[in-house]
Amino acid sequence: MKPFHYVAILSVVAALALFVAGFSGAAGFALVLGTAVEIVGAMITGKQGNDTER
C-alpha cells in the first residue's frame, strides 16, 4: 500500500472516533480529507481501480 492509503485509512478511523465522541463536524471534515487524499493519490499514480496489467 502507498502512504496515501494509510492517510486515508487513518482519516476514516479518526472520523469514526470523532463521531462517537460527539464531534460530528470534525468527523465530516476527516472523511472529506480522506476522500481528497485518495483522489489526489489516484491522480498522481494514475490508478483508478484495482485493475493492473500483468
Biopython code that builds the backbone (N, CA, C, O; Angstrom):
import numpy as np
from Bio.PDB.StructureBuilder import StructureBuilder

atoms = [
    (1, "MET", "N", (0.832, -1.184, 0.000)),
    (1, "MET", "CA", (0.000, 0.000, 0.000)),
    (1, "MET", "C", (0.874, 1.243, 0.000)),
    (1, "MET", "O", (1.964, 1.273, 0.572)),
    (2, "LYS", "N", (0.366, 2.243, -0.647)),
    (2, "LYS", "CA", (1.099, 3.508, -0.725)),
    (2, "LYS", "C", (0.793, 4.360, 0.503)),
    (2, "LYS", "O", (-0.222, 4.149, 1.168)),
    (3, "PRO", "N", (1.656, 5.314, 0.806)),
    (3, "PRO", "CA", (1.438, 6.155, 2.004)),
    (3, "PRO", "C", (0.100, 6.886, 2.018)),
    (3, "PRO", "O", (-0.477, 7.088, 3.087)),
    (4, "PHE", "N", (-0.406, 7.286, 0.846)),
    (4, "PHE", "CA", (-1.679, 7.999, 0.864)),
    (4, "PHE", "C", (-2.837, 7.079, 1.245)),
    (4, "PHE", "O", (-3.869, 7.547, 1.728)),
    (5, "HIS", "N", (-2.670, 5.763, 1.028)),
    (5, "HIS", "CA", (-3.691, 4.824, 1.501)),
    (5, "HIS", "C", (-3.741, 4.815, 3.030)),
    (5, "HIS", "O", (-4.820, 4.790, 3.624)),
    (6, "TYR", "N", (-2.577, 4.835, 3.652)),
    (6, "TYR", "CA", (-2.532, 4.855, 5.115)),
    (6, "TYR", "C", (-3.171, 6.128, 5.668)),
    (6, "TYR", "O", (-3.878, 6.083, 6.675)),
    (7, "VAL", "N", (-2.925, 7.244, 5.020)),
    (7, "VAL", "CA", (-3.524, 8.509, 5.465)),
    (7, "VAL", "C", (-5.038, 8.440, 5.338)),
    (7, "VAL", "O", (-5.755, 8.894, 6.231)),
    (8, "ALA", "N", (-5.528, 7.886, 4.253)),
    (8, "ALA", "CA", (-6.970, 7.778, 4.046)),
    (8, "ALA", "C", (-7.607, 6.841, 5.072)),
    (8, "ALA", "O", (-8.680, 7.136, 5.597)),
    (9, "ILE", "N", (-6.957, 5.724, 5.356)),
    (9, "ILE", "CA", (-7.479, 4.787, 6.358)),
    (9, "ILE", "C", (-7.484, 5.432, 7.735)),
    (9, "ILE", "O", (-8.456, 5.301, 8.478)),
    (10, "LEU", "N", (-6.411, 6.123, 8.078)),
    (10, "LEU", "CA", (-6.362, 6.798, 9.376)),
    (10, "LEU", "C", (-7.417, 7.892, 9.490)),
    (10, "LEU", "O", (-7.949, 8.122, 10.576)),
    (11, "SER", "N", (-7.725, 8.563, 8.395)),
    (11, "SER", "CA", (-8.745, 9.607, 8.465)),
    (11, "SER", "C", (-10.130, 9.004, 8.685)),
    (11, "SER", "O", (-10.962, 9.608, 9.364)),
    (12, "VAL", "N", (-10.389, 7.831, 8.126)),
    (12, "VAL", "CA", (-11.674, 7.162, 8.370)),
    (12, "VAL", "C", (-11.771, 6.715, 9.823)),
    (12, "VAL", "O", (-12.818, 6.872, 10.452)),
    (13, "VAL", "N", (-10.691, 6.160, 10.356)),
    (13, "VAL", "CA", (-10.679, 5.746, 11.766)),
    (13, "VAL", "C", (-10.858, 6.967, 12.665)),
    (13, "VAL", "O", (-11.607, 6.921, 13.641)),
    (14, "ALA", "N", (-10.178, 8.045, 12.338)),
    (14, "ALA", "CA", (-10.320, 9.269, 13.133)),
    (14, "ALA", "C", (-11.737, 9.813, 13.040)),
    (14, "ALA", "O", (-12.278, 10.303, 14.031)),
    (15, "ALA", "N", (-12.345, 9.732, 11.858)),
    (15, "ALA", "CA", (-13.719, 10.211, 11.693)),
    (15, "ALA", "C", (-14.687, 9.408, 12.554)),
    (15, "ALA", "O", (-15.588, 9.972, 13.175)),
    (16, "LEU", "N", (-14.501, 8.100, 12.589)),
    (16, "LEU", "CA", (-15.363, 7.278, 13.440)),
    (16, "LEU", "C", (-15.190, 7.621, 14.910)),
    (16, "LEU", "O", (-16.169, 7.720, 15.650)),
    (17, "ALA", "N", (-13.939, 7.803, 15.335)),
    (17, "ALA", "CA", (-13.681, 8.152, 16.732)),
    (17, "ALA", "C", (-14.273, 9.517, 17.073)),
    (17, "ALA", "O", (-14.848, 9.691, 18.147)),
    (18, "LEU", "N", (-14.137, 10.475, 16.177)),
    (18, "LEU", "CA", (-14.697, 11.800, 16.418)),
    (18, "LEU", "C", (-16.218, 11.768, 16.456)),
    (18, "LEU", "O", (-16.836, 12.465, 17.260)),
    (19, "PHE", "N", (-16.822, 10.962, 15.587)),
    (19, "PHE", "CA", (-18.273, 10.868, 15.576)),
    (19, "PHE", "C", (-18.799, 10.266, 16.873)),
    (19, "PHE", "O", (-19.784, 10.744, 17.436)),
    (20, "VAL", "N", (-18.132, 9.210, 17.342)),
    (20, "VAL", "CA", (-18.547, 8.580, 18.597)),
    (20, "VAL", "C", (-18.357, 9.543, 19.764)),
    (20, "VAL", "O", (-19.140, 9.537, 20.714)),
    (21, "ALA", "N", (-17.316, 10.369, 19.690)),
    (21, "ALA", "CA", (-17.046, 11.324, 20.765)),
    (21, "ALA", "C", (-17.980, 12.531, 20.713)),
    (21, "ALA", "O", (-17.975, 13.355, 21.628)),
    (22, "GLY", "N", (-18.779, 12.644, 19.651)),
    (22, "GLY", "CA", (-19.747, 13.729, 19.579)),
    (22, "GLY", "C", (-19.308, 14.912, 18.737)),
    (22, "GLY", "O", (-19.975, 15.947, 18.740)),
    (23, "PHE", "N", (-18.218, 14.787, 18.027)),
    (23, "PHE", "CA", (-17.723, 15.872, 17.178)),
    (23, "PHE", "C", (-18.049, 15.547, 15.717)),
    (23, "PHE", "O", (-17.160, 15.208, 14.936)),
    (24, "SER", "N", (-19.326, 15.655, 15.360)),
    (24, "SER", "CA", (-19.750, 15.232, 14.030)),
    (24, "SER", "C", (-19.200, 16.144, 12.930)),
    (24, "SER", "O", (-18.917, 15.670, 11.829)),
    (25, "GLY", "N", (-19.044, 17.427, 13.202)),
    (25, "GLY", "CA", (-18.483, 18.332, 12.200)),
    (25, "GLY", "C", (-17.048, 17.979, 11.867)),
    (25, "GLY", "O", (-16.657, 17.951, 10.700)),
    (26, "ALA", "N", (-16.270, 17.710, 12.898)),
    (26, "ALA", "CA", (-14.870, 17.319, 12.672)),
    (26, "ALA", "C", (-14.792, 15.951, 11.999)),
    (26, "ALA", "O", (-13.885, 15.699, 11.206)),
    (27, "ALA", "N", (-15.740, 15.065, 12.315)),
    (27, "ALA", "CA", (-15.769, 13.747, 11.675)),
    (27, "ALA", "C", (-16.048, 13.890, 10.183)),
    (27, "ALA", "O", (-15.428, 13.210, 9.365)),
    (28, "GLY", "N", (-16.966, 14.762, 9.833)),
    (28, "GLY", "CA", (-17.248, 15.003, 8.421)),
    (28, "GLY", "C", (-16.051, 15.576, 7.692)),
    (28, "GLY", "O", (-15.769, 15.203, 6.554)),
    (29, "PHE", "N", (-15.352, 16.479, 8.346)),
    (29, "PHE", "CA", (-14.142, 17.049, 7.742)),
    (29, "PHE", "C", (-13.080, 15.969, 7.541)),
    (29, "PHE", "O", (-12.390, 15.963, 6.521)),
    (30, "ALA", "N", (-12.946, 15.062, 8.500)),
    (30, "ALA", "CA", (-11.958, 13.984, 8.370)),
    (30, "ALA", "C", (-12.307, 13.072, 7.203)),
    (30, "ALA", "O", (-11.414, 12.615, 6.489)),
    (31, "LEU", "N", (-13.598, 12.800, 6.997)),
    (31, "LEU", "CA", (-13.994, 11.972, 5.856)),
    (31, "LEU", "C", (-13.717, 12.673, 4.530)),
    (31, "LEU", "O", (-13.266, 12.044, 3.572)),
    (32, "VAL", "N", (-13.985, 13.957, 4.477)),
    (32, "VAL", "CA", (-13.703, 14.718, 3.256)),
    (32, "VAL", "C", (-12.199, 14.751, 2.999)),
    (32, "VAL", "O", (-11.761, 14.632, 1.854)),
    (33, "LEU", "N", (-11.419, 14.910, 4.046)),
    (33, "LEU", "CA", (-9.961, 14.916, 3.908)),
    (33, "LEU", "C", (-9.460, 13.574, 3.378)),
    (33, "LEU", "O", (-8.615, 13.536, 2.484)),
    (34, "GLY", "N", (-9.974, 12.483, 3.922)),
    (34, "GLY", "CA", (-9.570, 11.153, 3.446)),
    (34, "GLY", "C", (-9.926, 10.932, 1.991)),
    (34, "GLY", "O", (-9.144, 10.353, 1.237)),
    (35, "THR", "N", (-11.102, 11.391, 1.593)),
    (35, "THR", "CA", (-11.520, 11.263, 0.198)),
    (35, "THR", "C", (-10.622, 12.099, -0.711)),
    (35, "THR", "O", (-10.229, 11.649, -1.787)),
    (36, "ALA", "N", (-10.305, 13.298, -0.282)),
    (36, "ALA", "CA", (-9.428, 14.159, -1.079)),
    (36, "ALA", "C", (-8.043, 13.545, -1.239)),
    (36, "ALA", "O", (-7.452, 13.614, -2.317)),
    (37, "VAL", "N", (-7.531, 12.952, -0.182)),
    (37, "VAL", "CA", (-6.209, 12.313, -0.252)),
    (37, "VAL", "C", (-6.245, 11.154, -1.242)),
    (37, "VAL", "O", (-5.312, 10.989, -2.028)),
    (38, "GLU", "N", (-7.303, 10.351, -1.217)),
    (38, "GLU", "CA", (-7.410, 9.238, -2.155)),
    (38, "GLU", "C", (-7.500, 9.729, -3.600)),
    (38, "GLU", "O", (-6.883, 9.144, -4.489)),
    (39, "ILE", "N", (-8.254, 10.783, -3.839)),
    (39, "ILE", "CA", (-8.396, 11.305, -5.197)),
    (39, "ILE", "C", (-7.069, 11.861, -5.705)),
    (39, "ILE", "O", (-6.672, 11.593, -6.839)),
    (40, "VAL", "N", (-6.390, 12.630, -4.869)),
    (40, "VAL", "CA", (-5.094, 13.188, -5.271)),
    (40, "VAL", "C", (-4.081, 12.064, -5.494)),
    (40, "VAL", "O", (-3.302, 12.110, -6.447)),
    (41, "GLY", "N", (-4.090, 11.063, -4.625)),
    (41, "GLY", "CA", (-3.177, 9.928, -4.798)),
    (41, "GLY", "C", (-3.448, 9.176, -6.080)),
    (41, "GLY", "O", (-2.513, 8.749, -6.758)),
    (42, "ALA", "N", (-4.723, 9.005, -6.429)),
    (42, "ALA", "CA", (-5.061, 8.331, -7.680)),
    (42, "ALA", "C", (-4.636, 9.168, -8.883)),
    (42, "ALA", "O", (-4.212, 8.626, -9.904)),
    (43, "MET", "N", (-4.750, 10.477, -8.759)),
    (43, "MET", "CA", (-4.317, 11.340, -9.861)),
    (43, "MET", "C", (-2.807, 11.278, -10.044)),
    (43, "MET", "O", (-2.313, 11.277, -11.172)),
    (44, "ILE", "N", (-2.075, 11.228, -8.939)),
    (44, "ILE", "CA", (-0.615, 11.204, -9.030)),
    (44, "ILE", "C", (-0.122, 9.895, -9.630)),
    (44, "ILE", "O", (0.752, 9.891, -10.496)),
    (45, "THR", "N", (-0.693, 8.771, -9.161)),
    (45, "THR", "CA", (-0.213, 7.473, -9.626)),
    (45, "THR", "C", (-0.868, 7.014, -10.916)),
    (45, "THR", "O", (-0.366, 6.102, -11.574)),
    (46, "GLY", "N", (-1.984, 7.634, -11.288)),
    (46, "GLY", "CA", (-2.673, 7.232, -12.497)),
    (46, "GLY", "C", (-3.555, 6.022, -12.312)),
    (46, "GLY", "O", (-4.095, 5.512, -13.294)),
    (47, "LYS", "N", (-3.726, 5.536, -11.086)),
    (47, "LYS", "CA", (-4.552, 4.378, -10.817)),
    (47, "LYS", "C", (-5.969, 4.820, -10.508)),
    (47, "LYS", "O", (-6.180, 5.745, -9.724)),
    (48, "GLN", "N", (-6.940, 4.162, -11.121)),
    (48, "GLN", "CA", (-8.326, 4.485, -10.848)),
    (48, "GLN", "C", (-9.077, 3.275, -10.310)),
    (48, "GLN", "O", (-10.279, 3.361, -10.061)),
    (49, "GLY", "N", (-8.407, 2.176, -10.131)),
    (49, "GLY", "CA", (-9.066, 0.972, -9.628)),
    (49, "GLY", "C", (-8.037, -0.085, -9.307)),
    (49, "GLY", "O", (-6.846, 0.197, -9.176)),
    (50, "ASN", "N", (-8.515, -1.297, -9.183)),
    (50, "ASN", "CA", (-7.635, -2.407, -8.837)),
    (50, "ASN", "C", (-7.109, -3.153, -10.063)),
    (50, "ASN", "O", (-6.375, -4.132, -9.928)),
    (51, "ASP", "N", (-7.479, -2.698, -11.245)),
    (51, "ASP", "CA", (-7.045, -3.385, -12.450)),
    (51, "ASP", "C", (-5.573, -3.074, -12.733)),
    (51, "ASP", "O", (-5.175, -1.912, -12.824)),
    (52, "THR", "N", (-4.789, -4.120, -12.868)),
    (52, "THR", "CA", (-3.369, -3.947, -13.163)),
    (52, "THR", "C", (-3.013, -4.819, -14.356)),
    (52, "THR", "O", (-3.594, -5.886, -14.551)),
    (53, "GLU", "N", (-2.073, -4.368, -15.137)),
    (53, "GLU", "CA", (-1.615, -5.137, -16.278)),
    (53, "GLU", "C", (-0.563, -6.128, -15.803)),
    (53, "GLU", "O", (0.326, -5.795, -15.019)),
    (54, "ARG", "N", (-0.687, -7.336, -16.291)),
    (54, "ARG", "CA", (0.298, -8.366, -15.915)),
    (54, "ARG", "C", (0.961, -8.913, -17.137)),
    (54, "ARG", "O", (1.820, -9.789, -17.034)),
]
sb = StructureBuilder()
sb.init_structure("model")
sb.init_model(0)
sb.init_chain("A")
sb.init_seg("    ")
for serial, (resi, resn, name, xyz) in enumerate(atoms, 1):
    if name == "N":
        sb.init_residue(resn, " ", resi, " ")
    sb.init_atom(name, np.array(xyz, "f"), 0.0, 1.0, " ", f" {name:<3s}", serial, name[0])
structure = sb.get_structure()
